[in-house]
């Protein structure tokens, strides 16, 4: 009888541990997809006043540095840096090329388009994008994840993106977005 109770208890513990591990794994995937979905939902909303907070929550510092420096050098600076610092940033050579009709340059290992929004790969945001954000895990490991994103539905153009995230201390951060 004691052996039967011992076996039954171990079986229950095994089933519980197995079930818990599957829930944990599923929650990890959902968490990454939620990160990307929450970013786009907030980014595409009409409330752009919180963009700085939003960006710092979801986007890596390295990616923001690449985007900001590209923007400063391709458009008028907002005087947030001195003329000497601007000259130093903008005088550095960057590999550039045409890609899908856009002019892109390599800024510290990130290809940044100079004529479209980096996060949407578009100059426009269509109404259906705000309420039609589809995400799916392409690949994942403990340090990096690729998430497929489709923005849009109906008659509006759809954009398909691949968002790369890396694990940081405080969660997952976007490190690149490609078409």
Secondary structure by P-SEA (a helix, b strand, c coil): caaaaaaaaaaaaaaaaaaaaaaaaaaaaaaaaaaaaaaaaaaacccccaaaaaaaacccaaaaaaaaaaaaaaccccccccaaaaaaaaabbbbbbbcccbbbbbcccbbbbccccccccccccccccccbbbbbbccccccbbbbbbbccccccbbbbbbbbbbbccccbbbccccc
